[in-house]
Each structure stands twice: as C-alpha cells, then as structure tokens.
C-alpha cells in the first residue's frame, strides 16, 4: 500500500491509493529515473563547452540556445514528474530567481568578476539539492538577462555555467539535515571559491574563441585538442585569473557574512514544504 508522509515526521496516511493512486505511482516511478537527469543535462552542456577543443568553432548560437533552454526545461519536467518540484517549490524557485535578477540589475558589473547573484544560488543549491540548484542558477540567469537586456549568444553558456554553480553547492550539501551549522557555512564558502574560478573558466571558453590575435594564446579552428587546451590555459591565466579572483573571494565573503541566516531561512522553508512519498517497493 502506498503511503504519503507529511513534513515534520507526521504519521503516514494509509489508503491514499484510493484517492491519488496514479499520481503517487507516477511520482515513485519518476523518482527512480530522476537521478540520471542532471548528469544527462550536464553531459549536453559539457559537449557545448568542449566543442572548440575538438577542432571546430562555437556551435551556432540559435542551436546552443535551444539546447540550453530545452535541457533546463527537461530537467524541470523530470523534477515535476518525480514530485521533487511541486507548486510550492516552484513558487520559491521563481521568487529566488526574481530576487537574484533584481540584485544583478542593481550591480550588473561588480568589482572585477564579483556578482551578488551567486549567494542565493549557492545557498539554495546547498539546502535543496543539486537539481534544484541547477534550475535556480539557470532561471536566475535567464530572468536576469531578460531584466537587464543581457540576451545574446553568450546566454546559453551562462545558463549552464551558473546552473553548475548551484549543482555543485547541492552536491556539497547532500545528506545534510537539521539546522545549518558553522561547518555548513565553511563548506559552502569553499564551494563559492572553487565555483568562482570554475564559472569564469567555463565562460572564458566562449570569450576565447573570439581571441585570435596572439599565436600563443588565441583560438583558431582546426587546432589539435592538446594545443587548444594549452592555448586556453595560458589565455585564462593571463587574462582572467585575477579578474575571477574577485568573484571567488567575493563568494566566500558573502557566504561568510550572510550565509548562516540565509541557510537557516531556506532550511526552515524546506521543512515546511517537504512532502515525501514512500516507495511501496522498498517495503
């Protein structure tokens, strides 16, 4: 018999199959396959970023945009089908994305690569999981681009790169329950440093393909993969490492200063919003 357990550890309510048998069974079935959704989305994104290292230029902007939006929408659909992204979490996702877009609209260009948009993405991913973190990052960047007029061929790369920031935070917070502690803040600050550099390096792949002036740093179609990787590494160190350091340090400072109350608030919301469906096959 299927059982639905409410948030807060309340008793399981028996007989739910008489009222919502189809929805519960579909949710349980979808959850068994939901774990493969984010790796599949990330595989598509990795292919987009690795394209220039395979001897070709950037793929067509329209195709890349369609891939980015399509894969993000597919991930959201899987999460909805699995019951992990219900209407309440979807509303929270919209609210957090709007706050992030407003913050980025106020501070479109920070000091160096610093941007306030990453705080909620890091905290949201850490509390709600990798899939939610990816969606929060992607939707925050999309809404921000619409608000600030930042639509362009770089947008699909930003959707993946910022989505991965939230996903990385979710992986770091996997298995953590209860009230967030100082350890959580330290771990999340470290994630902020690493993803600050990783985001910049990922976005530099797009920038690098337009930099063809220097024979030792620039990109040109048909480069062997090893040569392309060597050129890109030098390009990143020379042009972006210091710039990205402002983002990495800024992420750590934001998490250290504001992470604890934000994590606590999001954890309390998670406890109120969570409804878990017991898998009848698990006994």
VOTI-191482 format. One record per residue (C-alpha): residue number from 0; residue in one letter; y, x, z. Coordinates in pm, whole numbers, plus 50000, padded with zeros to 5 digits. Each point is the difference from the previous one (the first is absolute). Layout:
REM VOTI-191482
<site dolo="NUM" kefi="A" py="Y" px="X" pz="Z"/>
...
This chain:
REM VOTI-191482
<site dolo="0" kefi="X" py="50000" px="50000" pz="50000"/>
<site dolo="1" kefi="X" py="50343" px="50136" pz="49910"/>
<site dolo="2" kefi="X" py="50236" px="50062" pz="50289"/>
<site dolo="3" kefi="X" py="50373" px="50044" pz="49996"/>
<site dolo="4" kefi="X" py="50149" px="50203" pz="50284"/>
<site dolo="5" kefi="X" py="50365" px="49952" pz="50076"/>
<site dolo="6" kefi="X" py="50247" px="50270" pz="50099"/>
<site dolo="7" kefi="X" py="50013" px="50092" pz="50364"/>
<site dolo="8" kefi="X" py="49623" px="50002" pz="50049"/>
<site dolo="9" kefi="X" py="49959" px="49622" pz="50017"/>
<site dolo="10" kefi="X" py="49651" px="49850" pz="49977"/>
<site dolo="11" kefi="X" py="49844" px="49955" pz="49662"/>
<site dolo="12" kefi="X" py="50022" px="49647" pz="49869"/>
<site dolo="13" kefi="X" py="49666" px="49870" pz="49882"/>
<site dolo="14" kefi="X" py="49945" px="49758" pz="49720"/>
<site dolo="15" kefi="X" py="50283" px="50128" pz="49785"/>
<site dolo="16" kefi="X" py="49773" px="49995" pz="49696"/>
<site dolo="17" kefi="X" py="50026" px="49622" pz="50005"/>
<site dolo="18" kefi="X" py="50373" px="50021" pz="49940"/>
<site dolo="19" kefi="X" py="50064" px="50324" pz="49810"/>
<site dolo="20" kefi="X" py="49662" px="50132" pz="49884"/>
<site dolo="21" kefi="X" py="50116" px="50119" pz="49661"/>
<site dolo="22" kefi="X" py="50307" px="50185" pz="50121"/>
<site dolo="23" kefi="X" py="49813" px="50181" pz="50278"/>
<site dolo="24" kefi="X" py="49712" px="50104" pz="49774"/>
<site dolo="25" kefi="X" py="50240" px="50118" pz="49728"/>
<site dolo="26" kefi="X" py="50201" px="50196" pz="50255"/>
<site dolo="27" kefi="X" py="49690" px="50172" pz="50140"/>
<site dolo="28" kefi="X" py="49873" px="50079" pz="49650"/>
<site dolo="29" kefi="X" py="50337" px="50136" pz="49887"/>
<site dolo="30" kefi="X" py="50026" px="50224" pz="50305"/>
<site dolo="31" kefi="X" py="49677" px="50174" pz="49903"/>
<site dolo="32" kefi="X" py="50164" px="50120" pz="49677"/>
<site dolo="33" kefi="X" py="50360" px="50036" pz="50118"/>
<site dolo="34" kefi="X" py="49945" px="50356" pz="50119"/>
<site dolo="35" kefi="X" py="49968" px="50119" pz="49640"/>
<site dolo="36" kefi="X" py="50329" px="49847" pz="49888"/>
<site dolo="37" kefi="X" py="50240" px="50263" pz="50131"/>
<site dolo="38" kefi="X" py="49792" px="50296" pz="49870"/>
<site dolo="39" kefi="X" py="49989" px="49830" pz="49660"/>
<site dolo="40" kefi="X" py="50376" px="49946" pz="50001"/>
<site dolo="41" kefi="X" py="50055" px="50360" pz="50107"/>
<site dolo="42" kefi="X" py="49770" px="50123" pz="49724"/>
<site dolo="43" kefi="X" py="50216" px="49821" pz="49743"/>
<site dolo="44" kefi="X" py="50313" px="50148" pz="50154"/>
<site dolo="45" kefi="X" py="49853" px="50349" pz="50011"/>
<site dolo="46" kefi="X" py="49921" px="49973" pz="49632"/>
<site dolo="47" kefi="X" py="50365" px="49922" pz="49926"/>
<site dolo="48" kefi="X" py="50122" px="50305" pz="50193"/>
<site dolo="49" kefi="X" py="49732" px="50232" pz="49861"/>
<site dolo="50" kefi="X" py="50068" px="49903" pz="49640"/>
<site dolo="51" kefi="X" py="50246" px="50286" pz="49929"/>
<site dolo="52" kefi="X" py="49751" px="50255" pz="50135"/>
<site dolo="53" kefi="X" py="49747" px="49893" pz="49738"/>
<site dolo="54" kefi="X" py="50206" px="50127" pz="49708"/>
<site dolo="55" kefi="X" py="50194" px="49682" pz="49928"/>
<site dolo="56" kefi="X" py="50347" px="49883" pz="50088"/>
<site dolo="57" kefi="X" py="50075" px="49700" pz="50214"/>
<site dolo="58" kefi="X" py="49831" px="49674" pz="49899"/>
<site dolo="59" kefi="X" py="50220" px="49728" pz="49857"/>
<site dolo="60" kefi="X" py="50239" px="49860" pz="50259"/>
<site dolo="61" kefi="X" py="49909" px="49639" pz="49925"/>
<site dolo="62" kefi="X" py="49628" px="50070" pz="50041"/>
<site dolo="63" kefi="X" py="50055" px="50192" pz="50322"/>
<site dolo="64" kefi="X" py="50213" px="49721" pz="50144"/>
<site dolo="65" kefi="X" py="49738" px="49742" pz="49907"/>
<site dolo="66" kefi="X" py="49726" px="50210" pz="50163"/>
<site dolo="67" kefi="X" py="50201" px="50048" pz="50320"/>
<site dolo="68" kefi="X" py="50095" px="49636" pz="50039"/>
<site dolo="69" kefi="X" py="49657" px="49881" pz="49895"/>
<site dolo="70" kefi="X" py="49808" px="50221" pz="50241"/>
<site dolo="71" kefi="X" py="50230" px="49912" pz="50291"/>
<site dolo="72" kefi="X" py="49959" px="49630" pz="49920"/>
<site dolo="73" kefi="X" py="49622" px="50045" pz="49979"/>
<site dolo="74" kefi="X" py="49993" px="50166" pz="50340"/>
<site dolo="75" kefi="X" py="50204" px="49715" pz="50145"/>
<site dolo="76" kefi="X" py="49761" px="49750" pz="49844"/>
<site dolo="77" kefi="X" py="49698" px="50172" pz="50153"/>
<site dolo="78" kefi="X" py="50167" px="50009" pz="50341"/>
<site dolo="79" kefi="X" py="50087" px="49629" pz="49971"/>
<site dolo="80" kefi="X" py="49644" px="49914" pz="49900"/>
<site dolo="81" kefi="X" py="49862" px="50203" pz="50289"/>
<site dolo="82" kefi="X" py="50224" px="49816" pz="50245"/>
<site dolo="83" kefi="X" py="50170" px="50321" pz="50114"/>
<site dolo="84" kefi="X" py="50329" px="49897" pz="49838"/>
<site dolo="85" kefi="X" py="50056" px="49642" pz="50109"/>
<site dolo="86" kefi="X" py="50325" px="49807" pz="49968"/>
<site dolo="87" kefi="X" py="50137" px="50138" pz="50326"/>
<site dolo="88" kefi="X" py="49934" px="50362" pz="49913"/>
<site dolo="89" kefi="X" py="50133" px="49935" pz="49652"/>
<site dolo="90" kefi="X" py="50322" px="49864" pz="50153"/>
<site dolo="91" kefi="X" py="50023" px="50309" pz="50221"/>
<site dolo="92" kefi="X" py="49946" px="50219" pz="49693"/>
<site dolo="93" kefi="X" py="50289" px="49827" pz="49825"/>
<site dolo="94" kefi="X" py="50225" px="50034" pz="50306"/>
<site dolo="95" kefi="X" py="49927" px="50371" pz="50048"/>
<site dolo="96" kefi="X" py="50050" px="50066" pz="49629"/>
<site dolo="97" kefi="X" py="50335" px="49822" pz="50010"/>
<site dolo="98" kefi="X" py="50113" px="50204" pz="50302"/>
<site dolo="99" kefi="X" py="49896" px="50320" pz="49825"/>
<site dolo="100" kefi="X" py="50182" px="49900" pz="49683"/>
<site dolo="101" kefi="X" py="50315" px="49927" pz="50199"/>
<site dolo="102" kefi="X" py="49977" px="50337" pz="50178"/>
<site dolo="103" kefi="X" py="49960" px="50181" pz="49669"/>
<site dolo="104" kefi="X" py="50286" px="49804" pz="49847"/>
<site dolo="105" kefi="X" py="50228" px="50128" pz="50277"/>
<site dolo="106" kefi="X" py="49870" px="50357" pz="49979"/>
<site dolo="107" kefi="X" py="49884" px="50035" pz="49639"/>
<site dolo="108" kefi="X" py="50057" px="50376" pz="50012"/>
<site dolo="109" kefi="X" py="49942" px="50162" pz="50335"/>
<site dolo="110" kefi="X" py="50037" px="50362" pz="50103"/>
<site dolo="111" kefi="X" py="49780" px="50185" pz="49756"/>
<site dolo="112" kefi="X" py="49684" px="49795" pz="49950"/>
<site dolo="113" kefi="X" py="50036" px="49803" pz="50323"/>
<site dolo="114" kefi="X" py="49977" px="49620" pz="49977"/>
<site dolo="115" kefi="X" py="49970" px="49740" pz="50280"/>
<site dolo="116" kefi="X" py="49754" px="49798" pz="49793"/>
<site dolo="117" kefi="X" py="49703" px="50199" pz="50130"/>
<site dolo="118" kefi="X" py="50020" px="49901" pz="50369"/>
<site dolo="119" kefi="X" py="49869" px="49644" pz="49965"/>
<site dolo="120" kefi="X" py="49750" px="50105" pz="49734"/>
<site dolo="121" kefi="X" py="49852" px="50262" pz="50231"/>
<site dolo="122" kefi="X" py="49997" px="49771" pz="50303"/>
<site dolo="123" kefi="X" py="49874" px="49697" pz="49806"/>
<site dolo="124" kefi="X" py="49716" px="50195" pz="49843"/>
<site dolo="125" kefi="X" py="49904" px="50158" pz="50333"/>
<site dolo="126" kefi="X" py="49973" px="49663" pz="50175"/>
<site dolo="127" kefi="X" py="49865" px="49777" pz="49722"/>
<site dolo="128" kefi="X" py="49779" px="50237" pz="49802"/>
<site dolo="129" kefi="X" py="49991" px="50199" pz="49679"/>
<site dolo="130" kefi="X" py="49989" px="49706" pz="49759"/>
<site dolo="131" kefi="X" py="50289" px="49825" pz="50171"/>
<site dolo="132" kefi="X" py="50190" px="50329" pz="50013"/>
<site dolo="133" kefi="X" py="49956" px="50052" pz="49626"/>
<site dolo="134" kefi="X" py="50122" px="49649" pz="49925"/>
<site dolo="135" kefi="X" py="50294" px="50039" pz="50238"/>
<site dolo="136" kefi="X" py="50104" px="50324" pz="49832"/>
<site dolo="137" kefi="X" py="49963" px="49863" pz="49647"/>
<site dolo="138" kefi="X" py="50178" px="49671" pz="50068"/>
<site dolo="139" kefi="X" py="50279" px="50172" pz="50197"/>
<site dolo="140" kefi="X" py="50068" px="50230" pz="49705"/>
<site dolo="141" kefi="X" py="49982" px="49715" pz="49749"/>
<site dolo="142" kefi="X" py="50239" px="49778" pz="50196"/>
<site dolo="143" kefi="X" py="50230" px="50296" pz="50059"/>
<site dolo="144" kefi="X" py="50005" px="50079" pz="49628"/>
<site dolo="145" kefi="X" py="50093" px="49640" pz="49922"/>
<site dolo="146" kefi="X" py="50277" px="50000" pz="50262"/>
<site dolo="147" kefi="X" py="50150" px="50339" pz="49913"/>
<site dolo="148" kefi="X" py="49947" px="49984" pz="49624"/>
<site dolo="149" kefi="X" py="49751" px="50284" pz="50016"/>
<site dolo="150" kefi="X" py="49771" px="49865" pz="49730"/>
<site dolo="151" kefi="X" py="49888" px="50266" pz="49757"/>
<site dolo="152" kefi="X" py="49705" px="50200" pz="49870"/>
<site dolo="153" kefi="X" py="49973" px="50175" pz="50338"/>
<site dolo="154" kefi="X" py="49929" px="49674" pz="50186"/>
<site dolo="155" kefi="X" py="49619" px="49985" pz="49952"/>
<site dolo="156" kefi="X" py="49971" px="50354" pz="50133"/>
<site dolo="157" kefi="X" py="50207" px="49901" pz="50303"/>
<site dolo="158" kefi="X" py="49780" px="49695" pz="50062"/>
<site dolo="159" kefi="X" py="49688" px="50214" pz="50018"/>
<site dolo="160" kefi="X" py="50160" px="50288" pz="50190"/>
<site dolo="161" kefi="X" py="50165" px="49787" pz="50268"/>
<site dolo="162" kefi="X" py="49689" px="49782" pz="50019"/>
<site dolo="163" kefi="X" py="49795" px="50309" pz="50079"/>
<site dolo="164" kefi="X" py="50239" px="50084" pz="50284"/>
<site dolo="165" kefi="X" py="49915" px="49667" pz="50166"/>
<site dolo="166" kefi="X" py="49632" px="50044" pz="49922"/>
<site dolo="167" kefi="X" py="49995" px="50346" pz="50159"/>
<site dolo="168" kefi="X" py="50159" px="49859" pz="50315"/>
<site dolo="169" kefi="X" py="49736" px="49727" pz="50002"/>
<site dolo="170" kefi="X" py="49719" px="50252" pz="49977"/>
<site dolo="171" kefi="X" py="50153" px="50198" pz="50287"/>
<site dolo="172" kefi="X" py="50016" px="49687" pz="50215"/>
<site dolo="173" kefi="X" py="49653" px="49871" pz="49916"/>
<site dolo="174" kefi="X" py="49808" px="49900" pz="50310"/>
<site dolo="175" kefi="X" py="50303" px="50005" pz="50227"/>
<site dolo="176" kefi="X" py="50031" px="49690" pz="50217"/>
<site dolo="177" kefi="X" py="50205" px="49894" pz="50297"/>
<site dolo="178" kefi="X" py="50354" px="50098" pz="50086"/>
<site dolo="179" kefi="X" py="50129" px="50295" pz="49793"/>
<site dolo="180" kefi="X" py="50031" px="50319" pz="50203"/>
<site dolo="181" kefi="X" py="50188" px="50328" pz="49975"/>
<site dolo="182" kefi="X" py="49699" px="50139" pz="49815"/>
<site dolo="183" kefi="X" py="50047" px="49739" pz="49728"/>
<site dolo="184" kefi="X" py="50364" px="50100" pz="49960"/>
<site dolo="185" kefi="X" py="49905" px="50369" pz="49972"/>
<site dolo="186" kefi="X" py="49727" px="49927" pz="49745"/>
<site dolo="187" kefi="X" py="50229" px="49778" pz="49795"/>
<site dolo="188" kefi="X" py="50280" px="50258" pz="50008"/>
<site dolo="189" kefi="X" py="49755" px="50257" pz="49861"/>
<site dolo="190" kefi="X" py="49898" px="49754" pz="49728"/>
<site dolo="191" kefi="X" py="50369" px="49955" pz="49921"/>
<site dolo="192" kefi="X" py="50042" px="50374" pz="49949"/>
<site dolo="193" kefi="X" py="49696" px="50033" pz="49773"/>
<site dolo="194" kefi="X" py="50080" px="49690" pz="49794"/>
<site dolo="195" kefi="X" py="50364" px="50106" pz="49974"/>
<site dolo="196" kefi="X" py="49891" px="50303" pz="49802"/>
<site dolo="197" kefi="X" py="49716" px="49820" pz="49820"/>
<site dolo="198" kefi="X" py="50229" px="49723" pz="49879"/>
<site dolo="199" kefi="X" py="50246" px="50252" pz="49863"/>
<site dolo="200" kefi="X" py="49728" px="50200" pz="49827"/>
<site dolo="201" kefi="X" py="49854" px="49687" pz="49842"/>
<site dolo="202" kefi="X" py="50338" px="49884" pz="49870"/>
<site dolo="203" kefi="X" py="50072" px="50350" pz="49868"/>
<site dolo="204" kefi="X" py="49715" px="49958" pz="49754"/>
<site dolo="205" kefi="X" py="50214" px="49742" pz="49821"/>
<site dolo="206" kefi="X" py="50315" px="50215" pz="50023"/>
<site dolo="207" kefi="X" py="49819" px="50314" pz="49891"/>
<site dolo="208" kefi="X" py="49895" px="49860" pz="49663"/>
<site dolo="209" kefi="X" py="50368" px="49984" pz="49898"/>
<site dolo="210" kefi="X" py="50064" px="50362" pz="50103"/>
<site dolo="211" kefi="X" py="49908" px="50216" pz="49704"/>
<site dolo="212" kefi="X" py="50275" px="50261" pz="50003"/>
<site dolo="213" kefi="X" py="49822" px="50274" pz="50195"/>
<site dolo="214" kefi="X" py="49682" px="50148" pz="49852"/>
<site dolo="215" kefi="X" py="49876" px="50090" pz="50349"/>
<site dolo="216" kefi="X" py="50068" px="49666" pz="50167"/>
<site dolo="217" kefi="X" py="50031" px="49733" pz="49737"/>
<site dolo="218" kefi="X" py="49755" px="49756" pz="49850"/>
<site dolo="219" kefi="X" py="49896" px="49973" pz="49641"/>
<site dolo="220" kefi="X" py="49725" px="49782" pz="49851"/>
<site dolo="221" kefi="X" py="49672" px="50173" pz="49934"/>
<site dolo="222" kefi="X" py="50018" px="50238" pz="50295"/>
<site dolo="223" kefi="X" py="49659" px="50100" pz="50141"/>
<site dolo="224" kefi="X" py="49944" px="49832" pz="50340"/>
<site dolo="225" kefi="X" py="50007" px="50328" pz="50194"/>
<site dolo="226" kefi="X" py="50327" px="50107" pz="49840"/>
<site dolo="227" kefi="X" py="50150" px="49657" pz="50054"/>
<site dolo="228" kefi="X" py="49907" px="50007" pz="50368"/>
<site dolo="229" kefi="X" py="50145" px="50349" pz="50040"/>
<site dolo="230" kefi="X" py="50328" px="49900" pz="49832"/>
<site dolo="231" kefi="X" py="50026" px="49686" pz="50210"/>
<site dolo="232" kefi="X" py="49938" px="50186" pz="50327"/>
<site dolo="233" kefi="X" py="50280" px="50246" pz="49922"/>
<site dolo="234" kefi="X" py="50226" px="49716" pz="49887"/>
<site dolo="235" kefi="X" py="49945" px="49813" pz="50326"/>
<site dolo="236" kefi="X" py="50063" px="50301" pz="50224"/>
<site dolo="237" kefi="X" py="50316" px="50101" pz="49814"/>
<site dolo="238" kefi="X" py="50157" px="49659" pz="49949"/>
<site dolo="239" kefi="X" py="49869" px="49759" pz="50262"/>
<site dolo="240" kefi="X" py="49849" px="50156" pz="50311"/>
<site dolo="241" kefi="X" py="50328" px="50029" pz="50191"/>
<site dolo="242" kefi="X" py="50111" px="49657" pz="49878"/>
<site dolo="243" kefi="X" py="49674" px="49843" pz="50117"/>
<site dolo="244" kefi="X" py="50026" px="50176" pz="50336"/>
<site dolo="245" kefi="X" py="50288" px="49767" pz="50088"/>
<site dolo="246" kefi="X" py="49771" px="49703" pz="49935"/>
<site dolo="247" kefi="X" py="49709" px="50148" pz="50196"/>
<site dolo="248" kefi="X" py="50213" px="50090" pz="50301"/>
<site dolo="249" kefi="X" py="50192" px="49673" pz="49972"/>
<site dolo="250" kefi="X" py="49676" px="49803" pz="50011"/>
<site dolo="251" kefi="X" py="49891" px="50184" pz="50314"/>
<site dolo="252" kefi="X" py="50338" px="49947" pz="50169"/>
<site dolo="253" kefi="X" py="50003" px="49628" pz="49916"/>
<site dolo="254" kefi="X" py="49648" px="49952" pz="50134"/>
<site dolo="255" kefi="X" py="50075" px="50202" pz="50314"/>
<site dolo="256" kefi="X" py="50320" px="49804" pz="50069"/>
<site dolo="257" kefi="X" py="49902" px="49648" pz="49891"/>
<site dolo="258" kefi="X" py="49625" px="50004" pz="49945"/>
<site dolo="259" kefi="X" py="49891" px="49892" pz="50349"/>
<site dolo="260" kefi="X" py="50191" px="49668" pz="50015"/>
<site dolo="261" kefi="X" py="49921" px="49919" pz="49636"/>
<site dolo="262" kefi="X" py="49630" px="50069" pz="50051"/>
<site dolo="263" kefi="X" py="49993" px="49789" pz="50316"/>
<site dolo="264" kefi="X" py="50175" px="49709" pz="49827"/>
<site dolo="265" kefi="X" py="49765" px="50013" pz="49701"/>
<site dolo="266" kefi="X" py="49693" px="50028" pz="50225"/>
<site dolo="267" kefi="X" py="50108" px="49689" pz="50190"/>
<site dolo="268" kefi="X" py="50042" px="49813" pz="49673"/>
<site dolo="269" kefi="X" py="49657" px="50120" pz="49889"/>
<site dolo="270" kefi="X" py="49843" px="49857" pz="50316"/>
<site dolo="271" kefi="X" py="50166" px="49665" pz="49935"/>
<site dolo="272" kefi="X" py="49919" px="49987" pz="49631"/>
<site dolo="273" kefi="X" py="49644" px="50129" pz="49996"/>
<site dolo="274" kefi="X" py="49715" px="49761" pz="49931"/>
<site dolo="275" kefi="X" py="49662" px="50163" pz="49947"/>
<site dolo="276" kefi="X" py="49704" px="49844" pz="49821"/>
<site dolo="277" kefi="X" py="49658" px="50094" pz="50135"/>
<site dolo="278" kefi="X" py="49749" px="50089" pz="49730"/>
<site dolo="279" kefi="X" py="49695" px="49772" pz="50044"/>
<site dolo="280" kefi="X" py="49780" px="50266" pz="49839"/>
<site dolo="281" kefi="X" py="50088" px="50240" pz="50280"/>
<site dolo="282" kefi="X" py="49815" px="49782" pz="50248"/>
